Each structure stands twice: as structure tokens, then as C-alpha cells.
């Protein structure tokens, strides 16, 4: 078979990450991961902190993200805004991101300017100064950000409420940007305390991808970060999700022309589920069987075929820190109700439970995974993101190399088994969005 | 020891250094036998190939059939010859290849990303050529795509950012081909027939109206062979007529759109610049200082950093085939609209009147020239630049000479170009929100 040959020949051309990636640790516990990529004289430099909204609790939701904003507001040595100005003057661009499980600060810059990034990042790891006037302005900015990202977008609001319905005790229910009420009550000391508690070399990883020599980067990192004192980092309480005892449903109304629906089943992630690794990769393959392109089942049967939805898809993330959801979501076509779209999803689930997926489908998924591993390497930033995300949740970034083999090992029987095990109606949460006028 | 001055001073020579950098693109060009212009960059770093076939077939060619370009683009992958939508998708996806297609105001394109050792490669190339040149426009697929586009069009009217953007373009380009974007209008989307689609396609998806960009793991010889194969079904046809120039309004105007929201959106601007415009570098550098450089820009510093009025605030020139817009935008909670809007205007008039400071020019030149290698650090970015250069007939040294041209701009050039091209009393201003 041509396809088999193709798979083999491609595997050999994919240089594993490990071949040119070096990991090291400073004495203060800070991790350094360097991936050499000499295609262009540039570098992506990223400092990752193991802190995000899943570490937060009621009353201070959104504090990790507000703190991220404050990290640009000056240190003992730099005035507010200087950080970005220095990077810009050096031809670089910089930004930051906060997620459920991590907060990251990154620069993209000519590779001979890496040292500047490291010196500046080392400075703000320990020396941020919290000024009340800056905090007040930044809190207002974050509230505008929330209005823009969530409050003015009915689908975003639906997702927020959906997660808060699906999770009762797990911090997965907390939105990264925080609840508006908590943001209104947030005080500067909350952010300052959060900084003291979590920003330390032993809770951080530096990821550098680009036209650099790994040993030189490690030396530079040592020069700037080694003197920083480690903290006592107490891991957050587990706060596991309580067992779901039955289906949950919510219905929202918003400024939308058409309804929208989301449904999700509780699903495990790699972290903390060593006994379920096979299940998790099988769910990953299952997601691609349903939604891995225009030839996949949802496009074929729901978008074309019965023409139930204008758009529809699935989502499953095995690399989060806490157990999550296997999601289905979509916009029903004109004249179709969200219930009918839900039914169409259930029909696809039933097929997966009753009949093994075909070899052709498995081959397609595997070919896509193999190709996408090569395509991903086109972006240094994205390569760094992948390494940093895995490391931040406590996974070994080397699973990026074994991922293709893990996916290849999944059989049709595995997919059928997990379809039966995880798509259990007692574990289901459904949220629907309706045009406002129907509320009246 | 660290201080800001040290980092700024250490780098005075950087702009010049990078201008002379050897990191340049070796672009090869030729024409296929049927007349398609080809741009190619060879790179064997990754075992992959990117293809981008662009046509002057965006929504500016819709005529009165608003949305026809978008529907044509969507239907390319819905059937060709004996291949159904599903056959097409399967042929690409089963080898891990990614087929893309989209249509903007000026450009429509079909793209392909694939491993360089994809087997059977000939079949993938042949199908790409068929999809671009020989779509069959099946009636059932037309109805399906029409339906889903009508839904997204209906939703656009409920999304504040889309309402703001659509209203802005509608008023900026009142009697011009840029008035309605690719999404079309409900009325025209309902009226478009199979015949209209075929007519549009046969007029614009032709060799003389196409540019092919190729990038990646293949030799020049192979690239020449593939270029022929990828375009072999295209008829020669005619190059599309240029899009007429847009006129600035004689008098500025403020359009208020009531919208239930806690946060109001403001967009303002006017039509200014074509691709290849003589003022491009002066306006680009000036705008970088005013609102185009993120946190360093004046707008961001004052409106976000100093006053906390908006999360996002920016300005940009979008050079297009005809004169694309200069645009400034922010979002703020309803009761701050007057303050934010007044500030936005004041900052623009001040900038036009006084121009940038020497320090600002120096800072922006360092950023722009120093960031040059980041512009072309991936195959994806390079193939997109090739497409841009080919599509808009920019000089082949567009990228390589960029830094030099930026360094040549003076404060006086910026002041002069802004005051000549950006007229505050002719601004079209759109305010969407409850404060209206």
C-alpha cells in the first residue's frame, strides 16, 4: 500500500525535537529549555510561570491575569512601560499571555539581542514595584478587556457559564479573565501577594527557540537568573471535581441572530491519569475522526449530508493540568433547533459506540498528525509554546516526539471503547444560546 | 547594572547593521506557458512546500452582486469533474495536506501546504489545479453554502465589532467597490445564481489574472514543472480591470449606531493609500509612531497606559489596490465615549500639526529595521509576502529595500505627508453603542 510507505518515509524525515533541544536547571530551581533552530537570525524567548486561573479561588478570580498586566508597570530599575520600549528599540516585539494553567511572557527578536530579554525578565521576576495609580488604571483596562472579550460576545458568555455549570468544585469553572464582580473588588495587595507567592525562579521555566547555541543560552540564563532566590512554593490544593450525578442544562438569551449550542462530557487529561494514557490518546483520535477536516464525519454528515448546522466541531485537550471536557459545539442551520443539532451529535456518538471506525479514517488521522508535526516547526514561537505549555502543567515536553507513535498505536477498538466509556449521559452538560426576542 | 539608557545607547548602530544584513530573499520569477506570473523561494530547511495561487477576484469585483466572490471561493472545494466535496477533501487530508481558500476585498486565493515527499504528489497537484480552474458549482452545494453564509451575515449584524466595521466601510466607500465586504448583503446573497458564479469564475480565475507563489523544499527545476502543473487548467483570459480610485468625502461625518452594550466601539478614518504609493514609507513610519507600534505608540501610551480608557487602541493604513483606509479605533465603556473620542481626535490633529519628535523617529526606525528578520522567519510568512509582491506588482526588492527606505524618511516628510493625505475635517466617524 502506498499509504504505508508514505508513513514510513515521512517518519524518517522528521527530526525529533530531542535531537536539538537541551534542558538544564539552575541551582535555584529554574528550568531552561533551549531548542536550536537556525533557519533565520531570530529567537523566540519565553518565560513561563506555573500559575493561572486554575490556581485561583473565589473572590480573587482574574488576579493572575491582572498581575500579568502589572508586570509591565515597572520595577526597582525600570519605569512603567520601559520594558516594552527597550524591546521595541531593539527591533523586538513582546507580549504576555495568561491561561488556566500558566502565565507566559515572550519576546520575538533578532537572536543577537537575546541577552537583553533575559536581563529584563530576570529583573521583573523579583523586582516589580506595585504603584497604586498604575494598578487603578490597569484594573480599568482589564475591565474594558473583559467587556470586549466576553460581555459583548454572547458565545463567549455562553462558554463561561457552560464551564461554571459543568464544574462545581474544580477551579476549571473559573474564567481566566475573572468574574466582573471579583475584578471590581480586586485590590493591589491581592496582585502583590500573588506575585510574592508564585513568581520565583523555582516556579518558572525559560524556553528559548531560535538561532542560538544552547550552551551559550544556558550561560546567559545563569548570568541573569542564578542570583534570584527561590521561594517556598506550596502546590495548590487539588480541589478535584465532585462526581457528576446527572445531566446539566442551561439556556441563555443574548444578542445573536441564530442559536448556538455546546455540549461536553467529562474527560481525563494526561496529568494525574497515568492509567488512562491510552484512553486519552484514543479520545484525541476520536476527535479527529469526527472533526479532523472536511472529509471527517461532522463535515460529511452534519454540515453536508443532513445539513443540520452552519458550523460544528469537537474539541478535546489532553494537555491541560486538570481534568476537562470533550466538547461538541455548533450553530444550527436556519429552521433547525439546538436540540436537533444535539441529536445529530448523539447519532454520531452512537455510531462510534456501535461500529469500529474504519482503517481509512485512522490512516487519515495519522497522516494528518505526522504532517502537522512538520508544519508546526515552521513557527519558532509555536514550537516554544508547545514546549512551555507541556512543561507548565508538569508533563515532559519530550512527549511531543512520542506523540506520533502514541497516536499510531490507537486502534479502532480503542476508539470504540472510549466512545462507550466516556460519552455517558450522566456526565453531560449542555448549554444553548437563543436570540433575545424569544425570551419575551 | 541595568538602566534604560544603557540598552538604548548600546544600539545606535543596529539599524544600519541590519540594513546590510545578508539575510535576504532570493526570489526567482517567471511566467507559466499560459501566462501565470510565478514567484519562488527555495528553502530546504523543512521538508514541506507552500503554494498560494492568487487572483484579482475579491469582493471589489462583485459589481452589484455583493457576496458573489465569496461564494465562488467557497464553492471551489465543493466539486470538480467527477470529484465531490468529500473526494476533494479526502484526497488532500489522507496525505496530511492542507488546502485553503479565501476571498478578501482585493484578492482571492487558493493555498496548499504539504510535505515535500507527499505521495502521490502528482494527484494532489492535479486536484489543486482542477479545484482552482474547473469547479463544477453543484446546485446543492450552492444552496448549502448560501445558507451558512446567510447565517453568518445575520450574526454579523448582532456583533458590535462587525457592525462598527461594516458601517465604517459603507460610509467611507459610499459609491465604491470597497463599500460592501466579502460577506455581501442578505438580498444579493439570496439572489445569486449558479450562472452568476460560473460567470464570475470564468472571468476572474484565469491565468492572466493570477499570481502563483511557491516556497519550500523543491529545486527551481521542480518548481517550474510544478508551476505548470498547478495552473494547467486555467484559461488564458484577461487581467481584471483596475479598481477605480475612491473619493474622500467633502465633509466629515459622524454616524451613530444605537447598540445595546456596556462598551462602545469607535472607528474613524478616511480612504488614503494604494499599494505602491509614493508616500507609503512616510505614512507607514508616521503611523508606527502614532498608533501602529503597540505599546510604544502615542495612542496606546495616552489612551490606555496613561488613562486606562481602552484595552485596545490603534491606527493603521491599509494600502490596497485602490486607496485603502486609514483607520483609528478604540472601545470604551459607554460613559467615557466623549472623553475618548475627543482625545483620539486631538491626538491626530496634534500629530498632523506638529509631526513626530526626533526621539520618536529614532525609536521607530530602530524597531522597524531591527525587526526585519522577524518578517521572514517562517515559510508561511515568506509565501504570503511573495503573494503580496506578485499580486500588487511591488518591486522584487520590496523586502530587501524596506529598511533603506524607512531610514531615509525624515520628520518633515512625515509631517508633510500626513498633512497632505490625512484630513481631520473629512474623517468618517462611526460610534456604535448606547451612548449614541
Interface residues (C-beta under 8 A of the other chain):
Chain A: X2 X3 X5 X6 X9 X10 X13 X14 X39 X40 X41 X42 X72 X77 X78 X79 X80 X81 X82 X84 X85 X86 X88 X89 X90 X91 X92 X93 X95 X108 X109 X110 X113 X116 X119 X120 X123 X136 X137 X138 X139 X140 X141 X142 X143 X144 X145 X147 X148 X151 X152 X153 X154 X255 X256 X257 X258 X292 X293 X294 X295 X296 X299 X300 X303 X304 X307 X310 X311 X331 X333 X334 X360 X363 X364 X367 X368 X369 X370 X371 X372 X374 X375 X377 X378 X379 X380
Chain B: X2 X3 X4 X7 X8 X11 X14 X18 X21 X23 X43 X45 X46 X47 X48 X77 X85 X86 X88 X89 X90 X93 X94 X95 X96 X97 X98 X113 X114 X115 X117 X118 X119 X120 X141 X144 X147 X148 X150 X151 X152 X154 X155 X157 X158 X159 X160 X161 X260 X261 X262 X263 X293 X294 X295 X296 X301 X304 X305 X306 X307 X308 X309 X310 X311 X312 X331 X332 X333 X363 X366 X367 X368 X369 X370 X371 X372 X373 X374 X376 X377 X378 X379 X380
